[in-house]
Amino acid sequence: MGNLKHSFAAVVAVALVGVLAVIQASELPAVGANKLTQEVDIQETEETSAPEVLKGDGDGEILDISSLFLATQAYIGKNVYVLTDGGSINLRAAGDIESEILNVLPLGTQLTVIDIDGDWFKVEAGDNTGYVKSCYVTLDYDAVKAVLLATTMYQKATATAGVNVRSEANEESVILSAVAEGEPIIVLDEFEGWCKVYFGENYDIGYIKSEYVAIGDMVARSDINAKRNKRIAAIVKDGKIKVSSGVVDVKLMPNDDSETIVTLGNGANCKIVSGGSNWTKIIVSSTNEIGYVKTANVVQVVTETKKTAKSGKAVGTTKSATAVGSGSKLVEQAAKYLGVKYVYGGSSPSGFDCSGLVQYCCRQLGVSVNRTASAQYSNGVYVSRDNLRAGDLIFFSRGGRISHVVIYAGNGMVIHAPHTGKTVSYQSLSSICSYSHYVGARRVM
């Protein structure tokens, strides 16, 4: 009888994993964590499998065995999650470290406990049923999520309102752009009321106040970074640093006070990602780092093709173009009127319609364009969608005729006077394309 009592106590002791929060297991959400592809095995040993003995309650009394048994049984039928500091764990055919390995379960994998065998849990894991060490799983999904976000996962999110994206996590920093209500973003980190995010078609980095962010599902960092790299590779242009003497600081963010990540001398090669009137986003060729330099200190290298007189063969020559971003002056001009109400036929700061905003802002910069959206489509020169830059005019139609014009602001965003009941604001190009037909773009400056 004594041996039976000792065996029973041992079973309960090793099966009790975590803290007394297990009593509340029925209240925890049964949320599945995203599975990862990492397959780092953990050496299963008796030393790490479970607690050695039950501790007293602090007053010299041993915890009631029947209560511990009931607490342990609370695991059965509940969802648990793989939580380790070493990657994946093995799902085995039996509660024995020598038994067959049925599968490898990454950090965060959701399992359902169907029975307890000593310090092993019998679990359902997808199409498999097997055994895992009880010390490698937890009921606490929040703890698992914290580890995933610190190592391999980002969070999908949307903006709950139109909001500015800033260069630093404070309201005094530079406004990089804005995201519209419902605009998808990727949250990289959260701290002190701010979210560090990827935003726009080019996955630019910025900061948004947490109160305007609705968090969604987790997504693998590797997937997002692959999409970002592919997008950047598709839009970059060759460039060179231009400086008369000394070096140019490449900043982490487009801000004089931002951290300097590297310095470059005259003639250094780079890749131009996007340009503005003050700062240009580049990839440093020597280190592959992304940063910002003053627009005056970078030029685009343009390759021209021409035929030689003798052979008629095409040869490539290069020349330096002007610094990227002169059209951004139009964006900056239009941004002065954010919040001005839409007025049909309006063409002044007391109220604008879409083409009235364009005409007024162009006039302030000494550029003449026609009054209506359809007439403005004849101004400037044609620009393909793949070569849009800040300041380009983009035109849309409904019912077969041009009915709307916007100013491209860069990073997949536009600024425009939308319609009655709205004000001059930023919006994503993709969201407008979801309900209006993209006609084309013109460059007027």
Secondary structure by P-SEA (a helix, b strand, c coil): caaaaaaaaaaaaaaccccccccccccccccccccccbbbbcccccccccccccccccccccccaaaaaaaaaccccbbbbbbccccccccccccccccccccccccbbbbbbcccccccccccccccccccccccccccaaaaaaaaaaccbbbbbbbccbbbbbccccccccccccccccbbbbbcccccccccccccccccccccccccccccbbbbaaaaaaaaaaaaaacbbbbbbbbccbbbbbccccccccccccccccbbbbbbccccccbbbbbccccccccccccccbbbbbbbbbbbccccbbbbbbbbcccccccaaaaaaaaccccccccccccccccccaaaaaaaaaaaaccccccccccccccccccccccccccbbbbbbccccccbbbbbcccccccccccccccbbbbbaaaaaacccccbbbbcc
